[in-house]
Amino acid sequence: MPFLIFIFGYLWFFVFAFWVHDMKTMRQKLLTVVTIWAVDIIALIVFISLRWI
């Protein structure tokens, strides 16, 4: 179902993109993006160590 792909795939990207875009300062924007990247890197390390990737 394309609707489910949109909700679970694309929707969260656009929600966070609009949320970061509407933040007041560049510091808040950078901190949010760095936090998202950090979560991704930690997940990558964990999943590689578990041999899921």
PyMOL Python script that loads the backbone (N, CA, C, O; Angstrom):
from pymol import cmd

cmd.read_pdbstr("""\
ATOM      1  N   MET A   1       0.831  -1.189   0.000  1.00  0.00           N
ATOM      2  CA  MET A   1       0.000   0.000   0.000  1.00  0.00           C
ATOM      3  C   MET A   1       0.875   1.251   0.000  1.00  0.00           C
ATOM      4  O   MET A   1       1.671   1.450   0.917  1.00  0.00           O
ATOM      5  N   PRO A   2       0.735   2.070  -0.992  1.00  0.00           N
ATOM      6  CA  PRO A   2       1.540   3.295  -1.035  1.00  0.00           C
ATOM      7  C   PRO A   2       1.253   4.235   0.143  1.00  0.00           C
ATOM      8  O   PRO A   2       2.133   4.989   0.559  1.00  0.00           O
ATOM      9  N   PHE A   3       0.048   4.195   0.673  1.00  0.00           N
ATOM     10  CA  PHE A   3      -0.302   5.064   1.797  1.00  0.00           C
ATOM     11  C   PHE A   3       0.539   4.736   3.026  1.00  0.00           C
ATOM     12  O   PHE A   3       0.993   5.640   3.727  1.00  0.00           O
ATOM     13  N   LEU A   4       0.747   3.455   3.290  1.00  0.00           N
ATOM     14  CA  LEU A   4       1.561   3.054   4.435  1.00  0.00           C
ATOM     15  C   LEU A   4       3.033   3.421   4.236  1.00  0.00           C
ATOM     16  O   LEU A   4       3.716   3.791   5.190  1.00  0.00           O
ATOM     17  N   ILE A   5       3.516   3.320   3.006  1.00  0.00           N
ATOM     18  CA  ILE A   5       4.888   3.725   2.719  1.00  0.00           C
ATOM     19  C   ILE A   5       5.049   5.215   2.994  1.00  0.00           C
ATOM     20  O   ILE A   5       6.058   5.642   3.556  1.00  0.00           O
ATOM     21  N   PHE A   6       4.064   5.996   2.600  1.00  0.00           N
ATOM     22  CA  PHE A   6       4.138   7.437   2.851  1.00  0.00           C
ATOM     23  C   PHE A   6       4.128   7.734   4.347  1.00  0.00           C
ATOM     24  O   PHE A   6       4.930   8.542   4.815  1.00  0.00           O
ATOM     25  N   ILE A   7       3.245   7.103   5.097  1.00  0.00           N
ATOM     26  CA  ILE A   7       3.128   7.387   6.534  1.00  0.00           C
ATOM     27  C   ILE A   7       4.371   6.952   7.289  1.00  0.00           C
ATOM     28  O   ILE A   7       4.908   7.724   8.084  1.00  0.00           O
ATOM     29  N   PHE A   8       4.837   5.743   7.060  1.00  0.00           N
ATOM     30  CA  PHE A   8       5.956   5.228   7.840  1.00  0.00           C
ATOM     31  C   PHE A   8       7.318   5.578   7.257  1.00  0.00           C
ATOM     32  O   PHE A   8       8.328   5.443   7.948  1.00  0.00           O
ATOM     33  N   GLY A   9       7.373   6.012   6.038  1.00  0.00           N
ATOM     34  CA  GLY A   9       8.649   6.338   5.421  1.00  0.00           C
ATOM     35  C   GLY A   9       8.862   7.825   5.252  1.00  0.00           C
ATOM     36  O   GLY A   9       9.766   8.397   5.860  1.00  0.00           O
ATOM     37  N   TYR A  10       8.046   8.453   4.439  1.00  0.00           N
ATOM     38  CA  TYR A  10       8.275   9.838   4.065  1.00  0.00           C
ATOM     39  C   TYR A  10       7.752  10.841   5.080  1.00  0.00           C
ATOM     40  O   TYR A  10       8.328  11.919   5.229  1.00  0.00           O
ATOM     41  N   LEU A  11       6.694  10.519   5.769  1.00  0.00           N
ATOM     42  CA  LEU A  11       6.060  11.483   6.669  1.00  0.00           C
ATOM     43  C   LEU A  11       7.023  11.970   7.741  1.00  0.00           C
ATOM     44  O   LEU A  11       7.091  13.170   8.008  1.00  0.00           O
ATOM     45  N   TRP A  12       7.767  11.060   8.358  1.00  0.00           N
ATOM     46  CA  TRP A  12       8.666  11.445   9.445  1.00  0.00           C
ATOM     47  C   TRP A  12       9.795  12.322   8.952  1.00  0.00           C
ATOM     48  O   TRP A  12      10.246  13.217   9.668  1.00  0.00           O
ATOM     49  N   PHE A  13      10.258  12.076   7.736  1.00  0.00           N
ATOM     50  CA  PHE A  13      11.288  12.951   7.169  1.00  0.00           C
ATOM     51  C   PHE A  13      10.764  14.377   7.050  1.00  0.00           C
ATOM     52  O   PHE A  13      11.432  15.326   7.461  1.00  0.00           O
ATOM     53  N   PHE A  14       9.576  14.527   6.492  1.00  0.00           N
ATOM     54  CA  PHE A  14       9.024  15.866   6.305  1.00  0.00           C
ATOM     55  C   PHE A  14       8.664  16.534   7.632  1.00  0.00           C
ATOM     56  O   PHE A  14       8.835  17.745   7.773  1.00  0.00           O
ATOM     57  N   VAL A  15       8.174  15.775   8.599  1.00  0.00           N
ATOM     58  CA  VAL A  15       7.863  16.338   9.914  1.00  0.00           C
ATOM     59  C   VAL A  15       9.120  16.912  10.545  1.00  0.00           C
ATOM     60  O   VAL A  15       9.111  18.047  11.023  1.00  0.00           O
ATOM     61  N   PHE A  16      10.207  16.138  10.552  1.00  0.00           N
ATOM     62  CA  PHE A  16      11.444  16.627  11.155  1.00  0.00           C
ATOM     63  C   PHE A  16      12.070  17.740  10.333  1.00  0.00           C
ATOM     64  O   PHE A  16      12.661  18.658  10.902  1.00  0.00           O
ATOM     65  N   ALA A  17      11.961  17.686   9.026  1.00  0.00           N
ATOM     66  CA  ALA A  17      12.518  18.748   8.189  1.00  0.00           C
ATOM     67  C   ALA A  17      11.805  20.076   8.457  1.00  0.00           C
ATOM     68  O   ALA A  17      12.460  21.110   8.589  1.00  0.00           O
ATOM     69  N   PHE A  18      10.480  20.059   8.538  1.00  0.00           N
ATOM     70  CA  PHE A  18       9.742  21.283   8.839  1.00  0.00           C
ATOM     71  C   PHE A  18      10.029  21.760  10.252  1.00  0.00           C
ATOM     72  O   PHE A  18      10.133  22.963  10.494  1.00  0.00           O
ATOM     73  N   TRP A  19      10.158  20.821  11.192  1.00  0.00           N
ATOM     74  CA  TRP A  19      10.422  21.163  12.583  1.00  0.00           C
ATOM     75  C   TRP A  19      11.781  21.857  12.714  1.00  0.00           C
ATOM     76  O   TRP A  19      11.898  22.879  13.390  1.00  0.00           O
ATOM     77  N   VAL A  20      12.800  21.298  12.067  1.00  0.00           N
ATOM     78  CA  VAL A  20      14.133  21.907  12.129  1.00  0.00           C
ATOM     79  C   VAL A  20      14.128  23.254  11.409  1.00  0.00           C
ATOM     80  O   VAL A  20      14.743  24.210  11.881  1.00  0.00           O
ATOM     81  N   HIS A  21      13.451  23.336  10.290  1.00  0.00           N
ATOM     82  CA  HIS A  21      13.404  24.588   9.530  1.00  0.00           C
ATOM     83  C   HIS A  21      12.771  25.709  10.348  1.00  0.00           C
ATOM     84  O   HIS A  21      13.186  26.862  10.226  1.00  0.00           O
ATOM     85  N   ASP A  22      11.791  25.402  11.168  1.00  0.00           N
ATOM     86  CA  ASP A  22      11.077  26.414  11.942  1.00  0.00           C
ATOM     87  C   ASP A  22      11.762  26.780  13.261  1.00  0.00           C
ATOM     88  O   ASP A  22      11.260  27.638  13.988  1.00  0.00           O
ATOM     89  N   MET A  23      12.879  26.159  13.583  1.00  0.00           N
ATOM     90  CA  MET A  23      13.579  26.511  14.817  1.00  0.00           C
ATOM     91  C   MET A  23      14.142  27.923  14.708  1.00  0.00           C
ATOM     92  O   MET A  23      14.461  28.403  13.620  1.00  0.00           O
ATOM     93  N   LYS A  24      14.258  28.579  15.869  1.00  0.00           N
ATOM     94  CA  LYS A  24      14.640  29.991  15.896  1.00  0.00           C
ATOM     95  C   LYS A  24      16.114  30.230  15.561  1.00  0.00           C
ATOM     96  O   LYS A  24      16.430  31.085  14.733  1.00  0.00           O
ATOM     97  N   THR A  25      17.002  29.492  16.190  1.00  0.00           N
ATOM     98  CA  THR A  25      18.423  29.782  16.023  1.00  0.00           C
ATOM     99  C   THR A  25      19.119  28.662  15.244  1.00  0.00           C
ATOM    100  O   THR A  25      18.653  27.524  15.191  1.00  0.00           O
ATOM    101  N   MET A  26      20.250  29.030  14.646  1.00  0.00           N
ATOM    102  CA  MET A  26      21.046  28.049  13.919  1.00  0.00           C
ATOM    103  C   MET A  26      21.624  27.009  14.883  1.00  0.00           C
ATOM    104  O   MET A  26      21.809  25.850  14.511  1.00  0.00           O
ATOM    105  N   ARG A  27      21.906  27.423  16.113  1.00  0.00           N
ATOM    106  CA  ARG A  27      22.440  26.494  17.111  1.00  0.00           C
ATOM    107  C   ARG A  27      21.451  25.376  17.398  1.00  0.00           C
ATOM    108  O   ARG A  27      21.842  24.213  17.500  1.00  0.00           O
ATOM    109  N   GLN A  28      20.167  25.718  17.529  1.00  0.00           N
ATOM    110  CA  GLN A  28      19.135  24.692  17.752  1.00  0.00           C
ATOM    111  C   GLN A  28      19.049  23.751  16.557  1.00  0.00           C
ATOM    112  O   GLN A  28      18.917  22.538  16.724  1.00  0.00           O
ATOM    113  N   LYS A  29      19.123  24.305  15.369  1.00  0.00           N
ATOM    114  CA  LYS A  29      19.047  23.484  14.160  1.00  0.00           C
ATOM    115  C   LYS A  29      20.206  22.501  14.094  1.00  0.00           C
ATOM    116  O   LYS A  29      20.015  21.313  13.835  1.00  0.00           O
ATOM    117  N   LEU A  30      21.421  23.015  14.334  1.00  0.00           N
ATOM    118  CA  LEU A  30      22.598  22.155  14.262  1.00  0.00           C
ATOM    119  C   LEU A  30      22.575  21.087  15.347  1.00  0.00           C
ATOM    120  O   LEU A  30      22.926  19.935  15.092  1.00  0.00           O
ATOM    121  N   LEU A  31      22.167  21.459  16.548  1.00  0.00           N
ATOM    122  CA  LEU A  31      22.100  20.488  17.640  1.00  0.00           C
ATOM    123  C   LEU A  31      21.103  19.372  17.333  1.00  0.00           C
ATOM    124  O   LEU A  31      21.365  18.207  17.633  1.00  0.00           O
ATOM    125  N   THR A  32      19.987  19.713  16.751  1.00  0.00           N
ATOM    126  CA  THR A  32      18.987  18.710  16.395  1.00  0.00           C
ATOM    127  C   THR A  32      19.501  17.771  15.312  1.00  0.00           C
ATOM    128  O   THR A  32      19.338  16.555  15.417  1.00  0.00           O
ATOM    129  N   VAL A  33      20.115  18.321  14.280  1.00  0.00           N
ATOM    130  CA  VAL A  33      20.627  17.488  13.189  1.00  0.00           C
ATOM    131  C   VAL A  33      21.769  16.603  13.680  1.00  0.00           C
ATOM    132  O   VAL A  33      21.847  15.432  13.308  1.00  0.00           O
ATOM    133  N   VAL A  34      22.657  17.154  14.514  1.00  0.00           N
ATOM    134  CA  VAL A  34      23.756  16.353  15.067  1.00  0.00           C
ATOM    135  C   VAL A  34      23.209  15.229  15.945  1.00  0.00           C
ATOM    136  O   VAL A  34      23.745  14.121  15.929  1.00  0.00           O
ATOM    137  N   THR A  35      22.158  15.498  16.705  1.00  0.00           N
ATOM    138  CA  THR A  35      21.556  14.463  17.537  1.00  0.00           C
ATOM    139  C   THR A  35      20.967  13.340  16.693  1.00  0.00           C
ATOM    140  O   THR A  35      21.131  12.164  17.016  1.00  0.00           O
ATOM    141  N   ILE A  36      20.286  13.699  15.619  1.00  0.00           N
ATOM    142  CA  ILE A  36      19.718  12.683  14.723  1.00  0.00           C
ATOM    143  C   ILE A  36      20.836  11.832  14.109  1.00  0.00           C
ATOM    144  O   ILE A  36      20.718  10.609  14.036  1.00  0.00           O
ATOM    145  N   TRP A  37      21.918  12.483  13.670  1.00  0.00           N
ATOM    146  CA  TRP A  37      23.061  11.747  13.119  1.00  0.00           C
ATOM    147  C   TRP A  37      23.695  10.849  14.163  1.00  0.00           C
ATOM    148  O   TRP A  37      24.090   9.725  13.853  1.00  0.00           O
ATOM    149  N   ALA A  38      23.801  11.327  15.402  1.00  0.00           N
ATOM    150  CA  ALA A  38      24.408  10.525  16.467  1.00  0.00           C
ATOM    151  C   ALA A  38      23.593   9.266  16.736  1.00  0.00           C
ATOM    152  O   ALA A  38      24.156   8.188  16.924  1.00  0.00           O
ATOM    153  N   VAL A  39      22.281   9.399  16.755  1.00  0.00           N
ATOM    154  CA  VAL A  39      21.422   8.228  16.954  1.00  0.00           C
ATOM    155  C   VAL A  39      21.623   7.232  15.818  1.00  0.00           C
ATOM    156  O   VAL A  39      21.692   6.026  16.054  1.00  0.00           O
ATOM    157  N   ASP A  40      21.717   7.728  14.594  1.00  0.00           N
ATOM    158  CA  ASP A  40      21.940   6.844  13.443  1.00  0.00           C
ATOM    159  C   ASP A  40      23.282   6.127  13.532  1.00  0.00           C
ATOM    160  O   ASP A  40      23.367   4.931  13.254  1.00  0.00           O
ATOM    161  N   ILE A  41      24.322   6.846  13.915  1.00  0.00           N
ATOM    162  CA  ILE A  41      25.650   6.233  14.007  1.00  0.00           C
ATOM    163  C   ILE A  41      25.694   5.190  15.119  1.00  0.00           C
ATOM    164  O   ILE A  41      26.277   4.121  14.945  1.00  0.00           O
ATOM    165  N   ILE A  42      25.079   5.498  16.262  1.00  0.00           N
ATOM    166  CA  ILE A  42      25.028   4.527  17.364  1.00  0.00           C
ATOM    167  C   ILE A  42      24.260   3.278  16.938  1.00  0.00           C
ATOM    168  O   ILE A  42      24.684   2.158  17.225  1.00  0.00           O
ATOM    169  N   ALA A  43      23.128   3.467  16.254  1.00  0.00           N
ATOM    170  CA  ALA A  43      22.362   2.320  15.777  1.00  0.00           C
ATOM    171  C   ALA A  43      23.177   1.497  14.784  1.00  0.00           C
ATOM    172  O   ALA A  43      23.128   0.268  14.809  1.00  0.00           O
ATOM    173  N   LEU A  44      23.918   2.160  13.919  1.00  0.00           N
ATOM    174  CA  LEU A  44      24.748   1.455  12.950  1.00  0.00           C
ATOM    175  C   LEU A  44      25.823   0.625  13.656  1.00  0.00           C
ATOM    176  O   LEU A  44      26.056  -0.528  13.295  1.00  0.00           O
ATOM    177  N   ILE A  45      26.469   1.206  14.648  1.00  0.00           N
ATOM    178  CA  ILE A  45      27.491   0.466  15.396  1.00  0.00           C
ATOM    179  C   ILE A  45      26.889  -0.740  16.107  1.00  0.00           C
ATOM    180  O   ILE A  45      27.453  -1.834  16.078  1.00  0.00           O
ATOM    181  N   VAL A  46      25.742  -0.535  16.745  1.00  0.00           N
ATOM    182  CA  VAL A  46      25.098  -1.639  17.472  1.00  0.00           C
ATOM    183  C   VAL A  46      24.683  -2.749  16.499  1.00  0.00           C
ATOM    184  O   VAL A  46      24.937  -3.924  16.762  1.00  0.00           O
ATOM    185  N   PHE A  47      24.057  -2.392  15.399  1.00  0.00           N
ATOM    186  CA  PHE A  47      23.566  -3.414  14.478  1.00  0.00           C
ATOM    187  C   PHE A  47      24.691  -4.126  13.738  1.00  0.00           C
ATOM    188  O   PHE A  47      24.566  -5.304  13.406  1.00  0.00           O
ATOM    189  N   ILE A  48      25.783  -3.425  13.478  1.00  0.00           N
ATOM    190  CA  ILE A  48      26.931  -4.094  12.874  1.00  0.00           C
ATOM    191  C   ILE A  48      27.556  -5.067  13.864  1.00  0.00           C
ATOM    192  O   ILE A  48      27.947  -6.173  13.491  1.00  0.00           O
ATOM    193  N   SER A  49      27.652  -4.651  15.135  1.00  0.00           N
ATOM    194  CA  SER A  49      28.228  -5.550  16.131  1.00  0.00           C
ATOM    195  C   SER A  49      27.347  -6.776  16.377  1.00  0.00           C
ATOM    196  O   SER A  49      27.853  -7.834  16.749  1.00  0.00           O
ATOM    197  N   LEU A  50      26.046  -6.643  16.175  1.00  0.00           N
ATOM    198  CA  LEU A  50      25.141  -7.784  16.300  1.00  0.00           C
ATOM    199  C   LEU A  50      25.045  -8.593  15.011  1.00  0.00           C
ATOM    200  O   LEU A  50      24.329  -9.592  14.940  1.00  0.00           O
ATOM    201  N   ARG A  51      25.778  -8.143  13.994  1.00  0.00           N
ATOM    202  CA  ARG A  51      25.796  -8.777  12.662  1.00  0.00           C
ATOM    203  C   ARG A  51      24.417  -8.788  11.998  1.00  0.00           C
ATOM    204  O   ARG A  51      24.061  -9.733  11.294  1.00  0.00           O
ATOM    205  N   TRP A  52      23.658  -7.731  12.233  1.00  0.00           N
ATOM    206  CA  TRP A  52      22.376  -7.575  11.553  1.00  0.00           C
ATOM    207  C   TRP A  52      22.561  -6.827  10.242  1.00  0.00           C
ATOM    208  O   TRP A  52      21.685  -6.833   9.378  1.00  0.00           O
ATOM    209  N   ILE A  53      23.718  -6.182  10.109  1.00  0.00           N
ATOM    210  CA  ILE A  53      24.026  -5.465   8.862  1.00  0.00           C
ATOM    211  C   ILE A  53      25.311  -6.060   8.325  1.00  0.00           C
ATOM    212  O   ILE A  53      25.797  -5.635   7.276  1.00  0.00           O
TER     213      ILE A  53
END
""", "prot")
cmd.dss("prot")
cmd.show_as("cartoon", "prot")
cmd.util.cbc("prot")
cmd.orient("prot")
